Amino acid sequence: MSVAVAELAASLHQIMDSDPGLLVLGPDVGAYGGRFRATRGLFETYGASRVIDLDPTPVTLVGVAVGLSQADMTPVVELEGPASLAQAASIIASEPGVGRLVLRVPTITSARADALERVRGEGHAASFSAIEGAMVVCASAHSPPSRLLEAAAARDGVTVIIEPTGLYRTPLASSSATQLGTAQVVRDGADLTLMGWGETLEVLVAAAAALASDGVHAKVIDVRCLHPLDVVTLGKVVRDSGRALVAHAAGAEALAAQVAHAAQRESFLSLEAPIETLVVEPGRESVQAVVDAATRALHY
């Protein structure tokens, strides 16, 4: 079990100890320990009444979770993937009185063949806009799944946590508590702002280090909250630097455009260059692509 998955399992144990009304639901979350082993050991500790194997179809899984939430329980649901997020949002939106409910969405991003799955996870953030108080967040090495889960379990309302599975094998850069609903400054700098979320953050951090060797100090921002966007922070950091770019995975162009638009709207009079959006994947080529884009912005 990787460090990230072990921390996720430990967080589940901790919040289940502190909240007797918290239940874990999903396919194979019981004795098997879940698709990625994040629920390992829960069934043996808390039993079948609190760790419940259910059919993975959204009608069953999300429907049961909604009923438990309406009864003042705290269901934590592990979806098989993001393909059913739009249907889950539709089910939740159609029900009155939904209280605390957490949807964990492991999203495979390690291969190009999985691009559609990744896009469904990030692209369906807007599906939850019809649900009052709903929030969609994306984990990163700087906002680990375990910390997002702890914050979500203590928050009233519906919280969706997108968990890029590549993070399960990545050393965590943060172990501090996470404040939901806000963007996070990962690295400080005054010359330009690099914004991203999920696994793109590591590309941006590497690019910022490369720029620093040339005397350019880039601020790196983990957007983190995909719905609603933290427009206050995004606007402030771009106003401070006057230059910015948004990095995203292939297929998440619409969301990147929303981030860029929100930042531009809040900082328009301070901009020294247009805000560029850029597709990145883990690797040296993407790091260089970010460095090149940053250079274009600096010399605009």
C-alpha positions as CSV (number, residue, x, y, z in Angstrom):
1,M,0.0,0.0,0.0
2,S,1.4,3.4,-1.0
3,V,1.9,6.3,1.4
4,A,-1.0,8.2,-0.1
5,V,-3.4,5.3,0.1
6,A,-2.3,4.4,3.6
7,E,-3.0,8.0,4.7
8,L,-6.4,7.9,3.0
9,A,-7.2,4.7,4.9
10,A,-6.0,6.2,8.1
11,S,-8.1,9.2,7.6
12,L,-11.2,7.0,7.1
13,H,-10.5,5.2,10.3
14,Q,-10.1,8.5,12.1
15,I,-13.3,10.1,10.9
16,M,-15.3,6.9,11.4
17,D,-14.0,6.8,15.0
18,S,-15.1,10.4,15.6
19,D,-18.4,10.3,13.8
20,P,-20.6,7.2,14.5
21,G,-23.0,8.4,11.8
22,L,-20.4,8.1,9.1
23,L,-20.8,5.2,6.7
24,V,-18.7,4.1,3.7
25,L,-20.4,2.8,0.6
26,G,-19.3,1.5,-2.8
27,P,-18.4,-1.5,-4.8
28,D,-16.0,-3.9,-3.1
29,V,-15.3,-1.4,-0.2
30,G,-15.9,-4.1,2.4
31,A,-13.7,-7.2,2.9
32,Y,-11.9,-6.6,-0.4
33,G,-10.8,-3.1,0.7
34,G,-11.9,-1.1,-2.4
35,R,-10.6,-0.9,-5.9
36,F,-7.4,0.9,-4.8
37,R,-7.3,-0.6,-1.2
38,A,-8.2,2.8,0.4
39,T,-10.9,1.1,2.6
40,R,-8.7,-1.8,3.7
41,G,-9.3,-2.8,7.3
42,L,-12.6,-0.8,7.7
43,F,-14.9,-3.8,7.3
44,E,-13.0,-5.7,10.0
45,T,-13.1,-2.8,12.4
46,Y,-16.6,-1.3,11.8
47,G,-18.6,-4.2,10.3
48,A,-21.1,-4.5,7.5
49,S,-23.5,-2.0,9.1
50,R,-21.1,0.9,8.4
51,V,-19.0,-0.4,5.5
52,I,-21.5,-1.4,2.9
53,D,-20.8,-3.1,-0.5
54,L,-23.3,-1.8,-3.1
55,D,-23.9,-2.2,-6.8
56,P,-21.8,0.5,-8.6
57,T,-24.7,1.9,-10.6
58,P,-25.5,5.5,-9.6
59,V,-29.2,4.9,-9.2
60,T,-28.4,2.4,-6.4
61,L,-25.2,3.8,-4.9
62,V,-26.1,7.5,-4.9
63,G,-29.7,6.8,-4.2
64,V,-28.9,5.0,-1.0
65,A,-26.4,7.7,0.0
66,V,-29.0,10.4,-0.5
67,G,-31.4,8.6,1.7
68,L,-28.8,8.2,4.4
69,S,-27.9,11.8,4.2
70,Q,-31.6,12.8,4.5
71,A,-31.6,10.8,7.7
72,D,-28.7,12.9,9.1
73,M,-26.1,10.2,8.4
74,T,-22.8,11.0,6.7
75,P,-22.3,8.7,3.7
76,V,-18.9,8.6,2.1
77,V,-19.3,7.0,-1.4
78,E,-16.5,5.6,-3.5
79,L,-17.6,5.7,-7.1
80,E,-15.9,3.4,-9.6
81,G,-14.9,6.4,-11.7
82,P,-16.1,9.7,-13.0
83,A,-18.3,8.4,-15.9
84,S,-21.4,8.5,-13.6
85,L,-20.8,11.9,-12.1
86,A,-23.4,13.7,-14.2
87,Q,-26.1,11.1,-13.3
88,A,-25.1,11.4,-9.7
89,A,-25.5,15.1,-9.8
90,S,-28.9,14.7,-11.4
91,I,-30.1,12.3,-8.7
92,I,-28.9,14.5,-5.8
93,A,-30.4,17.7,-7.4
94,S,-33.8,16.0,-7.7
95,E,-34.0,15.2,-4.0
96,P,-34.9,17.7,-1.2
97,G,-33.1,18.0,2.1
98,V,-29.8,16.3,1.1
99,G,-27.4,17.0,4.0
100,R,-23.7,15.9,4.4
101,L,-22.6,13.6,1.5
102,V,-19.1,12.9,0.2
103,L,-18.4,11.4,-3.2
104,R,-14.9,10.1,-3.7
105,V,-14.0,9.7,-7.4
106,P,-10.7,7.9,-8.2
107,T,-9.8,9.0,-11.7
108,I,-7.2,7.1,-13.7
109,T,-4.9,9.5,-15.5
110,S,-1.7,7.5,-16.1
111,A,-2.3,6.6,-19.8
112,R,-3.6,8.5,-22.8
113,A,-6.3,5.9,-23.3
114,D,-7.8,7.1,-20.0
115,A,-8.1,10.7,-21.1
116,L,-11.9,10.5,-21.5
117,E,-12.2,9.3,-17.9
118,R,-10.1,12.2,-16.7
119,V,-12.2,14.7,-18.7
120,R,-15.4,13.3,-17.3
121,G,-14.1,13.9,-13.8
122,E,-12.9,17.5,-14.3
123,G,-15.5,18.4,-16.9
124,H,-18.5,17.4,-14.8
125,A,-17.7,19.9,-12.1
126,A,-20.3,22.2,-13.5
127,S,-22.9,19.5,-13.2
128,F,-23.1,20.2,-9.5
129,S,-23.9,23.9,-10.0
130,A,-27.6,23.2,-9.6
131,I,-27.1,21.8,-6.1
132,E,-27.0,24.5,-3.5
133,G,-23.8,24.5,-1.5
134,A,-22.2,21.7,-3.5
135,M,-18.4,21.7,-4.0
136,V,-16.1,19.9,-6.4
137,V,-12.4,19.7,-5.4
138,C,-9.4,18.0,-7.0
139,A,-6.6,16.4,-5.0
140,S,-3.0,17.0,-5.7
141,A,0.3,16.3,-4.0
142,H,-0.2,19.6,-2.2
143,S,-3.8,18.9,-1.3
144,P,-3.8,15.2,-0.6
145,P,-6.9,13.1,-0.9
146,S,-6.8,12.3,2.8
147,R,-6.8,15.9,3.9
148,L,-9.6,16.8,1.5
149,L,-11.6,13.8,2.8
150,E,-11.2,15.0,6.4
151,A,-12.4,18.5,5.5
152,A,-15.3,17.2,3.4
153,A,-16.5,14.9,6.2
154,A,-16.8,17.9,8.5
155,R,-18.6,20.1,5.9
156,D,-22.3,20.4,5.5
157,G,-23.5,19.8,2.0
158,V,-22.4,17.7,-1.0
159,T,-18.6,17.5,-1.6
160,V,-17.1,15.7,-4.6
161,I,-13.4,14.8,-4.4
162,I,-11.7,14.0,-7.6
163,E,-8.7,11.8,-6.9
164,P,-6.2,11.4,-9.8
165,T,-4.9,7.9,-9.1
166,G,-1.4,8.8,-10.1
167,L,-1.2,10.6,-6.7
168,Y,-1.6,7.3,-5.0
169,R,2.0,6.6,-6.0
170,T,3.3,10.2,-5.5
171,P,5.1,11.4,-2.4
172,L,2.9,13.9,-0.6
173,A,4.1,17.5,-0.4
174,S,1.7,18.5,2.4
175,S,0.3,16.9,5.5
176,S,-1.4,20.0,7.0
177,A,-5.1,20.6,7.2
178,T,-6.9,21.7,4.1
179,Q,-9.4,24.5,3.8
180,L,-12.0,23.6,1.2
181,G,-13.3,26.2,-1.2
182,T,-10.0,28.1,-1.6
183,A,-7.1,28.0,-4.0
184,Q,-3.7,27.4,-2.5
185,V,-0.3,29.1,-3.0
186,V,2.1,26.2,-3.6
187,R,5.2,28.3,-4.4
188,D,5.6,32.1,-4.1
189,G,6.8,34.5,-6.7
190,A,6.1,37.9,-8.1
191,D,7.0,37.8,-11.8
192,L,4.1,35.7,-13.1
193,T,1.5,33.2,-11.9
194,L,1.2,29.5,-12.9
195,M,-2.2,28.0,-12.2
196,G,-3.3,24.3,-12.3
197,W,-4.8,21.4,-10.4
198,G,-4.3,17.7,-9.8
199,E,-1.2,16.2,-11.3
200,T,-0.4,19.3,-13.4
201,L,0.9,20.9,-10.2
202,E,4.1,18.9,-10.3
203,V,4.8,20.1,-13.9
204,L,4.3,23.7,-12.8
205,V,6.5,23.4,-9.7
206,A,9.3,21.9,-11.9
207,A,8.8,24.7,-14.4
208,A,8.9,27.3,-11.6
209,A,12.2,25.9,-10.4
210,A,13.6,26.0,-14.0
211,L,12.5,29.6,-14.3
212,A,14.1,30.5,-11.0
213,S,17.5,29.4,-12.3
214,D,17.1,32.2,-14.9
215,G,16.1,34.7,-12.3
216,V,12.4,34.5,-12.9
217,H,10.2,34.0,-9.8
218,A,6.9,32.3,-10.6
219,K,4.0,31.9,-8.2
220,V,2.4,28.4,-8.4
221,I,-1.3,28.1,-7.5
222,D,-3.3,25.0,-6.9
223,V,-6.8,25.9,-8.1
224,R,-8.0,22.9,-6.1
225,C,-11.7,23.9,-5.9
226,L,-13.2,23.4,-9.4
227,H,-16.7,24.4,-8.4
228,P,-17.2,27.1,-7.2
229,L,-13.9,28.7,-8.3
230,D,-12.1,30.8,-5.7
231,V,-12.3,33.9,-7.9
232,V,-11.0,36.2,-5.1
233,T,-7.7,34.4,-4.8
234,L,-7.3,33.8,-8.5
235,G,-7.9,37.5,-9.2
236,K,-5.6,38.7,-6.5
237,V,-2.6,36.6,-7.4
238,V,-2.9,37.5,-11.1
239,R,-3.3,41.2,-10.2
240,D,-0.1,41.0,-8.2
241,S,1.9,39.5,-11.0
242,G,0.2,40.9,-14.1
243,R,1.0,37.7,-16.1
244,A,-0.5,34.2,-15.8
245,L,-1.0,30.9,-17.5
246,V,-3.3,28.0,-16.8
247,A,-2.0,24.4,-17.2
248,H,-4.4,21.5,-17.7
249,A,-4.7,17.9,-18.8
250,A,-5.8,17.1,-22.4
251,G,-9.5,17.4,-22.7
252,A,-10.0,19.8,-19.8
253,E,-10.0,22.9,-22.1
254,A,-13.4,24.1,-21.0
255,L,-12.5,24.1,-17.3
256,A,-9.2,25.8,-18.1
257,A,-11.0,28.5,-20.0
258,Q,-13.3,29.1,-17.1
259,V,-10.3,29.5,-14.7
260,A,-8.6,31.8,-17.2
261,H,-11.8,33.8,-17.7
262,A,-12.4,34.2,-13.9
263,A,-8.9,35.3,-13.3
264,Q,-9.0,37.8,-16.2
265,R,-12.3,39.2,-15.1
266,E,-11.0,39.9,-11.7
267,S,-7.6,41.3,-12.8
268,F,-8.2,42.9,-16.2
269,L,-6.8,46.3,-15.5
270,S,-3.6,44.8,-14.1
271,L,-2.8,42.4,-16.9
272,E,0.4,42.9,-18.8
273,A,-0.2,39.9,-21.1
274,P,-3.1,37.7,-22.2
275,I,-3.7,34.6,-20.0
276,E,-2.7,31.5,-21.9
277,T,-4.0,28.0,-21.4
278,L,-1.7,25.1,-22.0
279,V,-2.1,21.3,-22.2
280,V,0.5,19.5,-20.0
281,E,1.3,15.9,-19.1
282,P,3.9,14.7,-16.6
283,G,7.4,14.9,-18.1
284,R,10.3,17.1,-19.3
285,E,8.6,18.2,-22.5
286,S,5.7,19.7,-20.6
287,V,8.0,21.4,-18.2
288,Q,9.8,23.0,-21.1
289,A,6.5,23.9,-22.7
290,V,5.5,25.8,-19.5
291,V,8.8,27.6,-19.4
292,D,8.4,28.6,-23.1
293,A,4.8,29.9,-22.4
294,A,6.0,31.8,-19.3
295,T,8.8,33.4,-21.4
296,R,6.3,34.5,-24.0
297,A,4.2,36.1,-21.3
298,L,7.2,37.9,-19.8
299,H,8.2,39.3,-23.2
300,Y,4.7,40.2,-24.4
